[in-house]
Amino acid sequence: MSALHLPETCGVILLPDCTLFPHGGLPLRIFEPRYRKMLEDAIEGSAFFAVARLTGEETRNPAECTDKIGTIGLVRASHELEDGTSQLLLHGVIRVKFTHWHLDKPYPYATIEPQITFFEPESQAEAAVKTLRGAVEDAIRELPDDVKQQVMTLLYRADEPPLLTDIVAQQFIHDPELRQRILETDSAGKRIGMICEYLRKATARE
């Protein structure tokens, strides 16, 4: 985190039913004038901006209509089109809390505070990772073999519970409310329980 020199403040894009996890990718088309300005400022500066989930109709003060926890991301592969809009990929970096919204910008802009994930006890990390991988393997058992192989190869590259929970949540959790609850949960152990329960129920319905 320190190597990336995260800013203390950044622009924020407000999106309904959208939760980006650290290590996940979010393709975006930036077309609103305010967000075009935000992207321009981000690229000229740190190349960071955050994603916050809208919880209702947008108001002038984002504190009134967004969740308190979001994810700051790094702009990747931004491409400006002839009409002035842009297509880009935002790579999630770390959870952040929006501690103060600045209302003097033409786009949502906030002071942020990084949120750290923990897993306890560390002695059970290997077993927790094995449990989550097993839940995913059960959930994808009906998929073609080559797809299953690709998924499990990705999961075996992650051997720490916090990283693995974010990868699995980004790809396999589709319920907007649950995605946000997982994002806001700072215990990787609790996240694993939430994800495994979701995958078990989803598999049972099939």
Buried (B, 14 or more C-beta within 10 A) or exposed (E): EEEEEBBEBBBBBBBEEBBBBBBBBBEBEBEEEBBBBBBBBBBEEBBBBBBBBBBEEBEEEBEEBBBEBBBBBBBEEBEBEEEEBBBBBBBBBBBBBBEEBEEEBEBBBBBBEEBEBEBEEEEEBEEBBEBBBEBBBEBBEEEEEEEBEEBBEBBEEBEEBBBBBBBBBBBBBEEEEBBBBBBBBBBBBBBBBBBBEBBEEBBEEE
